[in-house]
Amino acid sequence: MESAIPGHLLMERTRHKRVPDDYAPPYPSFVARSRPAVRQVVMAYLGLQVRTGQPMLAGLDAALAATDGPGHHDRSTHVRPDGIREIVTAAYWDDPAAFDRWLATHDGEWLDVRDGNGRWAEIIRPTVQEHETLFSSLGRPEGVAVIADGMSGEIQEHAYWGGMRDRIPLSQTDALAPIGEPVVEEDGGRVRIRPASGICLIRSGQDWTDTDGDERRMYLEDVEPVLRAGMDFLRDEGAAIGCYANRYLTVVEDGRPVDRTFGMSWWRSLAHLERWAESHPTHVAIFGAAMRYLSTLGPAARLRLYHEVSVASADEQSFTYVDCLPGTGLMAV
């Protein structure tokens, strides 16, 4: 069994794991492995808030396919409580210099389009010491794992409270505590947010493409409604527990929704996310529904689960909103 932390990032711990060295998890899980030469990744969430006309994404699609474009991107959508649809493109780079060149060329083609719709760019560039991934099965990477070199064997640090933190290499010696307070800068219809150091992003996804029959029914009737209720709570009431913003997104391919969803949440800190995960009734309900599902099906379960978690310092963040409705994303701060 492997450590979730790759060998070249292992160091003598001054902050100990939540489990003993001989801990054996009850089921297998895996993490993405980047090439040792990769030191930092870029995660850019580019959003369109559709208020007038048809979504205009051809320019963005051309930019994503251009020189220095991302190694991977996907598209998803959700409908806000006010009925406004948002389309979110998540793009990933493992070369920050290539991203900087791409952004210098194409940034204005996205954020400077003033067509009556809201546009935003939420970007972090965590180092490989500042983020982690987790997958319930092999064979279908998602998110940042698509641009990784491959996947690990079975890893030890999962299936216990605190495993998320223990998989982040920097947590071996650092508490990953937040520093400072958010700053909001406004200029006409453009708003820029400078969050505090230590902001945490989680993308946590579900793929039920391969399910059928009773398993599909069990997921859609017993698990998904509980998950949706938790996502709605974070969207509507999460600020009180340290969640700046949450979107529950459905992946689209060729313009059509598919059987894949993910929650995307910005948190004040990793500790705030951990407290919700470990003790809040909404997540306890999600965890309970998932465990009943998995214990019923055992190894035959074909639902695929994954997440990626990042903690970013102040100079690794950029949040810009143009012509967006109040409360969009981190504008809620």
LUMLOMI-481682 format. One line per 2 residues: number of its first residue (from 0); for each residue x, y, z of N, C-alpha, C. Coordinates in steps of 0.02 Angstrom, whole numbers. Layout:
N
NUM	X:Y:Z:X:Y:Z:X:Y:Z ~ ...
***
This chain:
333
0	42:-59:0:0:0:0:44:62:0 ~ 25:112:-41:66:172:-49:41:228:-4
2	86:275:7:64:338:37:32:380:-18 ~ -19:418:0:-50:464:-48:0:517:-70
4	48:534:-27:98:584:-43:154:551:-83 ~ 171:576:-142:223:544:-182:291:548:-147
6	334:500:-163:397:494:-128:439:556:-127 ~ 440:594:-183:483:652:-186:457:711:-144
8	395:704:-118:367:757:-75:361:735:-2 ~ 381:674:13:380:652:82:435:686:122
10	420:702:185:470:732:229:454:711:301 ~ 500:725:345:488:708:415:430:751:442
12	381:718:468:322:753:492:334:788:558 ~ 311:850:562:306:883:627:233:888:649
14	188:873:602:117:869:616:95:799:596 ~ 70:761:644:60:690:633:-8:675:600
16	-11:619:566:-72:595:536:-123:578:589 ~ -186:572:567:-240:556:613:-246:480:625
18	-206:440:591:-209:367:600:-138:341:611 ~ -131:282:643:-65:253:653:-35:227:588
20	29:213:590:64:191:530:39:125:503 ~ 9:83:546:-15:18:523:-89:18:505
22	-119:78:498:-189:83:480:-201:51:412 ~ -255:11:406:-275:-21:344:-346:1:326
24	-355:40:273:-422:63:255:-467:5:234 ~ -533:13:242:-579:-42:230:-594:-55:156
26	-576:-9:112:-588:-18:40:-535:21:3 ~ -522:5:-61:-468:38:-98:-488:108:-124
28	-439:152:-125:-445:217:-159:-377:235:-188 ~ -377:285:-232:-318:301:-271:-311:377:-278
30	-251:399:-294:-239:470:-306:-204:479:-373 ~ -209:539:-400:-173:555:-462:-100:568:-447
32	-56:547:-492:16:557:-486:41:602:-542 ~ 66:661:-525:97:705:-574:170:686:-584
34	198:707:-640:270:698:-651:308:737:-597 ~ 364:711:-572:402:747:-521:423:817:-544
36	429:827:-609:449:893:-634:394:946:-626 ~ 331:924:-617:276:971:-608:279:999:-538
38	283:1065:-532:288:1098:-467:225:1135:-447 ~ 184:1152:-498:125:1194:-484:74:1182:-539
40	11:1186:-522:-42:1179:-572:-85:1242:-570 ~ -124:1252:-623:-171:1307:-626:-240:1279:-637
42	-288:1302:-597:-358:1283:-603:-397:1347:-615 ~ -425:1354:-675:-462:1414:-694:-535:1397:-707
44	-579:1426:-667:-650:1417:-676:-677:1480:-709 ~ -701:1473:-771:-724:1530:-811:-800:1524:-819
46	-836:1573:-792:-909:1568:-789:-944:1618:-832 ~ -1001:1596:-860:-1045:1640:-899:-1114:1638:-866
48	-1139:1696:-848:-1204:1704:-816:-1253:1727:-871 ~ -1295:1681:-894:-1334:1693:-954:-1398:1731:-936
50	-1400:1795:-954:-1459:1836:-939:-1493:1861:-1002 ~ -1457:1863:-1058:-1487:1886:-1121:-1461:1842:-1178
52	-1506:1826:-1225:-1485:1792:-1285:-1460:1721:-1273 ~ -1427:1693:-1323:-1398:1627:-1320:-1326:1630:-1294
54	-1304:1579:-1258:-1235:1579:-1234:-1186:1585:-1292 ~ -1138:1630:-1286:-1087:1640:-1337:-1021:1613:-1311
56	-1005:1552:-1332:-945:1519:-1306:-894:1503:-1360 ~ -909:1521:-1422:-863:1505:-1476:-795:1538:-1467
58	-794:1600:-1443:-731:1634:-1431:-689:1600:-1378 ~ -722:1580:-1324:-686:1545:-1271:-661:1478:-1296
60	-703:1442:-1333:-681:1377:-1359:-620:1384:-1404 ~ -619:1436:-1445:-560:1448:-1488:-499:1463:-1447
62	-508:1503:-1394:-451:1520:-1351:-424:1458:-1315 ~ -469:1414:-1293:-447:1354:-1258:-408:1308:-1304
64	-422:1310:-1369:-388:1267:-1417:-324:1300:-1445 ~ -311:1362:-1425:-254:1398:-1452:-188:1377:-1419
66	-134:1404:-1444:-68:1392:-1416:-67:1408:-1342 ~ -35:1365:-1303:-30:1372:-1229:-97:1361:-1194
68	-147:1334:-1228:-210:1319:-1197:-204:1264:-1145 ~ -256:1250:-1108:-253:1202:-1054:-241:1131:-1078
70	-213:1090:-1034:-206:1019:-1049:-271:982:-1046 ~ -319:1011:-1010:-386:981:-1006:-435:1035:-986
72	-496:1030:-1011:-550:1072:-986:-615:1033:-993 ~ -663:1051:-950:-730:1022:-954:-780:1078:-943
74	-843:1063:-959:-895:1114:-954:-954:1087:-914 ~ -984:1130:-876:-1041:1110:-833:-1089:1168:-827
76	-1146:1154:-797:-1197:1206:-792:-1240:1195:-730 ~ -1270:1248:-707:-1321:1244:-654:-1366:1304:-660
78	-1422:1301:-625:-1471:1356:-624:-1473:1385:-554 ~ -1462:1449:-548:-1463:1483:-484:-1535:1485:-457
80	-1543:1497:-392:-1611:1502:-364:-1654:1555:-398 ~ -1623:1607:-426:-1661:1659:-460:-1679:1641:-532
82	-1662:1579:-554:-1679:1556:-621:-1626:1571:-673 ~ -1573:1606:-655:-1520:1622:-702:-1474:1562:-711
84	-1461:1544:-773:-1417:1488:-788:-1345:1511:-791 ~ -1300:1471:-762:-1229:1484:-768:-1196:1425:-804
86	-1149:1441:-847:-1109:1391:-882:-1037:1400:-858 ~ -1007:1346:-835:-941:1349:-803:-892:1305:-842
88	-838:1335:-864:-784:1298:-896:-726:1293:-847 ~ -706:1232:-831:-649:1220:-786:-590:1199:-828
90	-536:1237:-824:-477:1224:-866:-416:1214:-822 ~ -372:1169:-843:-315:1148:-802:-250:1151:-842
92	-199:1178:-810:-131:1180:-837:-83:1150:-786 ~ -30:1117:-809:24:1097:-763:88:1136:-776
94	81:1191:-815:137:1236:-830:112:1308:-820 ~ 125:1338:-762:100:1406:-750:126:1457:-801
96	186:1448:-827:212:1495:-877:170:1493:-940 ~ 150:1433:-961:106:1427:-1020:39:1460:-1006
98	13:1451:-946:-50:1484:-928:-42:1560:-930 ~ 12:1586:-904:22:1659:-905:24:1685:-976
100	57:1649:-1021:58:1670:-1091:-12:1667:-1121 ~ -48:1614:-1106:-116:1608:-1132:-160:1664:-1106
102	-155:1678:-1041:-198:1729:-1011:-182:1798:-1040 ~ -118:1812:-1050:-99:1877:-1077:-130:1888:-1147
104	-139:1834:-1184:-166:1839:-1251:-242:1839:-1252 ~ -273:1801:-1208:-344:1787:-1215:-389:1813:-1159
106	-360:1842:-1107:-401:1865:-1051:-455:1913:-1072 ~ -437:1962:-1113:-485:2012:-1135:-540:1983:-1178
108	-526:1928:-1212:-576:1897:-1255:-633:1867:-1214 ~ -622:1858:-1150:-674:1829:-1107:-703:1883:-1061
110	-663:1913:-1019:-689:1958:-968:-709:2027:-996 ~ -682:2046:-1053:-697:2112:-1080:-756:2112:-1128
112	-788:2055:-1138:-848:2052:-1180:-907:2078:-1139 ~ -935:2134:-1159:-990:2165:-1121:-1054:2158:-1163
114	-1089:2101:-1154:-1147:2085:-1195:-1211:2079:-1154 ~ -1210:2105:-1093:-1269:2101:-1050:-1269:2040:-1006
116	-1222:1995:-1016:-1216:1936:-974:-1159:1945:-924 ~ -1162:1910:-869:-1108:1912:-821:-1054:1863:-840
118	-992:1881:-826:-935:1838:-840:-888:1840:-780 ~ -857:1784:-764:-811:1783:-708:-755:1734:-720
120	-700:1747:-684:-641:1703:-686:-618:1693:-614 ~ -622:1631:-590:-597:1613:-524:-538:1567:-534
122	-479:1591:-516:-417:1556:-534:-373:1546:-473 ~ -350:1485:-463:-297:1473:-414:-242:1432:-447
124	-183:1439:-420:-125:1403:-446:-86:1371:-388 ~ -115:1320:-357:-81:1288:-300:-18:1251:-321
126	31:1249:-278:88:1206:-290:67:1133:-278 ~ 109:1087:-300:92:1016:-290:93:999:-215
128	126:1040:-174:124:1029:-102:57:1050:-71 ~ 16:1087:-110:-44:1117:-81:-109:1086:-106
130	-106:1031:-141:-170:1002:-162:-166:926:-162 ~ -225:895:-163:-230:822:-162:-291:801:-202
132	-291:737:-221:-347:708:-257:-366:642:-224 ~ -426:616:-241:-446:551:-216:-497:522:-265
134	-488:458:-283:-532:423:-330:-552:356:-301 ~ -616:339:-311:-640:275:-286:-623:217:-333
136	-603:233:-395:-586:180:-443:-539:208:-496 ~ -510:164:-533:-464:182:-586:-500:185:-654
138	-467:215:-702:-490:209:-771:-526:269:-800 ~ -547:316:-759:-583:374:-786:-565:436:-746
140	-508:466:-758:-488:525:-719:-534:584:-732 ~ -538:629:-684:-578:690:-689:-535:749:-666
142	-554:809:-688:-523:869:-663:-448:870:-674 ~ -411:891:-623:-339:899:-629:-305:832:-642
144	-336:776:-624:-306:711:-634:-298:694:-708 ~ -336:726:-752:-330:712:-823:-262:733:-849
146	-232:785:-820:-167:808:-844:-110:778:-803 ~ -126:732:-757:-74:699:-718:-40:645:-760
148	14:618:-734:52:567:-770:18:499:-765 ~ -23:489:-714:-57:425:-705:-88:423:-636
150	-105:363:-614:-136:354:-549:-92:310:-505 ~ -102:316:-440:-65:276:-391:-93:206:-387
152	-59:164:-348:-90:103:-323:-135:121:-265 ~ -158:70:-228:-201:82:-170:-162:123:-119
154	-196:175:-92:-162:219:-44:-191:210:25 ~ -152:231:75:-171:220:145:-216:275:173
156	-203:338:155:-234:394:189:-304:410:162 ~ -352:368:180:-421:381:162:-467:340:206
158	-532:355:202:-584:320:240:-579:334:315 ~ -557:394:333:-559:417:402:-561:493:402
160	-590:521:455:-592:594:461:-520:619:470 ~ -501:665:427:-433:692:428:-391:667:370
162	-417:618:332:-379:593:275:-367:645:222 ~ -414:690:212:-406:743:162:-345:785:178
164	-338:806:239:-280:846:260:-216:804:254 ~ -219:742:275:-159:700:275:-133:686:205
166	-176:694:154:-153:683:85:-119:745:55 ~ -126:802:86:-94:864:61:-21:865:85
168	27:864:41:97:859:63:118:912:113 ~ 95:974:104:116:1028:148:92:1017:220
170	39:978:228:13:966:295:61:927:339 ~ 114:899:310:163:863:350:197:909:400
172	202:973:381:237:1021:424:200:1086:436 ~ 141:1095:405:107:1159:406:34:1149:424
174	6:1194:466:-64:1188:486:-112:1212:433 ~ -87:1244:379:-129:1269:325:-183:1317:350
176	-164:1357:399:-211:1405:429:-220:1466:385 ~ -279:1497:386:-290:1558:347:-255:1618:378
178	-235:1665:336:-202:1726:359:-234:1785:324 ~ -257:1835:362:-284:1896:333:-359:1892:321
180	-386:1944:291:-457:1950:277:-466:1968:203 ~ -524:1951:174:-536:1967:103:-539:2042:91
182	-517:2062:32:-521:2132:10:-561:2134:-55 ~ -609:2180:-60:-651:2187:-119:-634:2252:-154
184	-620:2249:-219:-605:2308:-259:-657:2313:-315 ~ -690:2370:-321:-742:2379:-371:-723:2436:-419
186	-737:2424:-484:-724:2475:-535:-777:2467:-588 ~ -830:2507:-582:-886:2501:-628:-919:2433:-619
188	-926:2397:-674:-957:2331:-670:-908:2276:-656 ~ -845:2294:-642:-793:2244:-630:-777:2242:-555
190	-778:2182:-527:-763:2173:-456:-706:2123:-451 ~ -657:2140:-412:-601:2095:-400:-599:2080:-325
192	-593:2016:-309:-589:1994:-239:-519:1969:-226 ~ -491:1992:-172:-426:1966:-149:-438:1930:-83
194	-450:1864:-85:-464:1827:-23:-402:1822:21 ~ -413:1800:81:-357:1789:126:-315:1730:104
196	-254:1728:127:-211:1670:114:-241:1609:149 ~ -238:1552:115:-264:1490:144:-333:1472:120
198	-360:1508:70:-425:1490:43:-423:1418:17 ~ -478:1382:24:-481:1311:7:-535:1300:-47
200	-517:1262:-97:-563:1243:-150:-572:1167:-151 ~ -634:1144:-152:-647:1073:-162:-693:1065:-222
202	-673:1019:-265:-717:995:-319:-729:921:-304 ~ -792:903:-292:-808:835:-270:-863:808:-316
204	-846:753:-353:-890:732:-407:-917:662:-402 ~ -971:651:-440:-1005:587:-444:-1017:569:-517
206	-1005:507:-535:-1014:483:-604:-1054:418:-600 ~ -1117:420:-620:-1159:360:-619:-1174:334:-689
208	-1129:351:-737:-1138:329:-806:-1146:254:-812 ~ -1107:217:-774:-1105:144:-781:-1158:107:-741
210	-1198:143:-703:-1248:110:-661:-1310:94:-702 ~ -1348:45:-679:-1412:30:-709:-1456:-5:-657
212	-1518:-17:-675:-1564:-55:-633:-1569:-27:-562 ~ -1566:-74:-514:-1575:-56:-443:-1520:-8:-419
214	-1459:-16:-445:-1406:29:-422:-1420:100:-444 ~ -1440:110:-506:-1456:177:-530:-1515:207:-490
216	-1567:166:-479:-1623:190:-440:-1602:210:-370 ~ -1560:168:-339:-1538:182:-271:-1499:248:-268
218	-1455:259:-316:-1417:322:-316:-1464:381:-326 ~ -1506:379:-377:-1547:437:-395:-1602:450:-344
220	-1626:399:-309:-1681:409:-262:-1659:415:-189 ~ -1605:381:-171:-1585:379:-101:-1524:422:-84
222	-1480:430:-133:-1417:466:-119:-1418:537:-147 ~ -1434:544:-211:-1430:609:-243:-1473:663:-211
224	-1534:649:-189:-1574:702:-156:-1542:726:-91 ~ -1509:681:-54:-1475:702:7:-1414:745:-10
226	-1378:725:-62:-1321:764:-85:-1343:833:-107 ~ -1397:836:-145:-1422:901:-170:-1443:946:-112
228	-1474:917:-61:-1494:957:-3:-1433:988:32 ~ -1379:949:37:-1317:975:66:-1287:1030:24
230	-1287:1021:-42:-1261:1072:-87:-1302:1136:-83 ~ -1368:1129:-79:-1411:1188:-73:-1398:1224:-7
232	-1387:1186:47:-1372:1218:111:-1309:1260:106 ~ -1256:1232:76:-1193:1270:70:-1203:1332:26
234	-1242:1325:-26:-1255:1383:-70:-1292:1438:-34 ~ -1343:1419:5:-1388:1468:35:-1367:1491:105
236	-1337:1446:144:-1322:1461:214:-1250:1447:233 ~ -1208:1431:185:-1140:1411:201:-1097:1465:230
238	-1113:1528:218:-1070:1582:243:-1061:1578:319 ~ -1111:1556:354:-1107:1553:427:-1057:1502:452
240	-1039:1454:410:-991:1403:431:-926:1407:391 ~ -915:1461:355:-851:1472:321:-849:1453:249
242	-908:1438:218:-910:1423:147:-928:1487:109 ~ -881:1513:70:-893:1575:34:-945:1566:-22
244	-940:1510:-58:-984:1499:-116:-986:1424:-132 ~ -1043:1402:-158:-1049:1332:-179:-1092:1327:-241
246	-1070:1288:-288:-1109:1273:-348:-1115:1197:-355 ~ -1174:1174:-370:-1185:1103:-384:-1197:1097:-459
248	-1148:1071:-494:-1145:1076:-567:-1156:1009:-601 ~ -1189:1011:-659:-1197:952:-701:-1152:959:-761
250	-1112:908:-774:-1066:909:-831:-1106:905:-896 ~ -1085:943:-946:-1116:940:-1012:-1063:921:-1064
252	-1083:881:-1111:-1041:861:-1168:-1081:870:-1231 ~ -1050:904:-1280:-1085:919:-1343:-1152:955:-1329
254	-1151:996:-1277:-1210:1037:-1262:-1264:1001:-1223 ~ -1253:938:-1204:-1305:900:-1169:-1280:877:-1101
256	-1325:878:-1050:-1304:853:-984:-1291:778:-986 ~ -1242:756:-948:-1226:686:-942:-1232:665:-869
258	-1220:600:-855:-1231:573:-788:-1171:585:-743 ~ -1150:647:-739:-1094:666:-696:-1109:734:-666
260	-1099:740:-601:-1108:804:-567:-1048:816:-521 ~ -1040:878:-500:-990:892:-448:-1010:955:-411
262	-992:955:-347:-998:1015:-307:-932:1051:-308 ~ -935:1116:-314:-875:1159:-316:-883:1211:-262
264	-842:1209:-210:-850:1253:-153:-786:1291:-137 ~ -794:1355:-122:-738:1396:-97:-748:1404:-22
266	-696:1390:17:-699:1392:90:-648:1440:119 ~ -664:1468:175:-618:1513:211:-552:1478:226
268	-555:1414:240:-494:1376:255:-510:1301:251 ~ -459:1261:249:-467:1189:252:-501:1168:316
270	-485:1200:372:-516:1183:436:-591:1193:435 ~ -615:1247:402:-687:1258:397:-720:1202:357
272	-689:1181:302:-716:1125:263:-717:1062:305 ~ -663:1049:342:-660:989:383:-715:987:435
274	-729:1044:467:-780:1045:519:-849:1029:490 ~ -864:1057:431:-927:1039:399:-929:965:383
276	-876:938:354:-875:868:334:-883:821:393 ~ -851:838:449:-850:792:505:-912:795:549
278	-945:853:552:-996:859:605:-1061:892:584 ~ -1065:926:527:-1127:962:512:-1181:912:490
280	-1243:921:512:-1296:874:495:-1304:862:420 ~ -1292:914:379:-1302:905:307:-1250:857:278
282	-1188:861:301:-1138:814:275:-1143:746:308 ~ -1161:745:371:-1172:680:404:-1226:641:366
284	-1277:675:342:-1330:642:303:-1303:617:236 ~ -1262:657:203:-1231:636:140:-1188:574:151
286	-1147:577:202:-1102:521:217:-1142:458:233 ~ -1195:465:273:-1236:407:290:-1269:376:230
288	-1296:417:185:-1328:391:125:-1278:356:80 ~ -1218:384:74:-1167:353:32:-1144:286:62
290	-1135:284:128:-1113:222:159:-1165:167:153 ~ -1230:184:160:-1283:134:151:-1282:107:80
292	-1272:152:32:-1269:132:-38:-1210:85:-50 ~ -1151:104:-27:-1092:64:-39:-1092:-2:-1
294	-1118:-1:60:-1120:-63:99:-1170:-112:70 ~ -1224:-86:39:-1273:-130:7:-1244:-164:-55
296	-1207:-125:-95:-1182:-151:-159:-1113:-183:-154 ~ -1073:-160:-107:-1006:-188:-99:-964:-176:-160
298	-919:-223:-177:-874:-215:-234:-910:-209:-301 ~ -974:-229:-303:-1011:-226:-366:-1032:-155:-384
300	-1026:-107:-338:-1047:-38:-352:-1009:-9:-411 ~ -1047:21:-456:-1016:50:-516:-1017:126:-516
302	-1042:155:-462:-1037:228:-453:-964:247:-443 ~ -942:299:-478:-874:324:-471:-875:390:-433
304	-831:397:-384:-827:457:-343:-756:484:-345 ~ -750:550:-340:-683:580:-339:-688:648:-307
306	-630:674:-288:-627:745:-270:-555:770:-278 ~ -550:836:-281:-485:869:-278:-491:928:-230
308	-441:937:-188:-442:989:-137:-377:1028:-142 ~ -382:1094:-141:-323:1137:-146:-327:1191:-93
310	-269:1211:-68:-262:1268:-22:-213:1316:-54 ~ -232:1378:-63:-191:1425:-100:-171:1485:-57
312	-109:1507:-65:-86:1567:-31:-112:1629:-68 ~ -101:1687:-39:-131:1749:-65:-107:1764:-136
314	-44:1749:-152:-18:1766:-218:-33:1713:-270 ~ -73:1663:-252:-91:1609:-298:-165:1611:-316
316	-196:1670:-309:-268:1675:-319:-285:1735:-363 ~ -340:1728:-400:-366:1784:-439:-441:1773:-449
318	-481:1822:-427:-554:1817:-432:-580:1882:-462 ~ -609:1877:-522:-633:1936:-557:-704:1923:-583
320	-749:1970:-571:-819:1965:-591:-837:2027:-631 ~ -866:2018:-690:-884:2073:-734:-959:2069:-749
322	-995:2122:-731:-1067:2127:-745:-1106:2069:-714 ~ -1083:2043:-657:-1116:1986:-625:-1168:2011:-575
324	-1217:1968:-563:-1268:1983:-513:-1238:1985:-443 ~ -1267:2025:-398:-1241:2026:-329:-1240:1956:-298
326	-1187:1943:-261:-1182:1879:-227:-1153:1823:-269 ~ -1134:1838:-331:-1104:1786:-373:-1036:1765:-345
328	-1026:1701:-337:-961:1675:-315:-936:1709:-252 ~ -874:1731:-254:-844:1763:-195:-866:1835:-186
330	-908:1861:-231:-937:1927:-218:-979:1925:-155 ~ -999:1865:-134:-1038:1858:-72:-999:1881:-10
332	-933:1885:-14:-895:1907:45:-907:1981:58
***
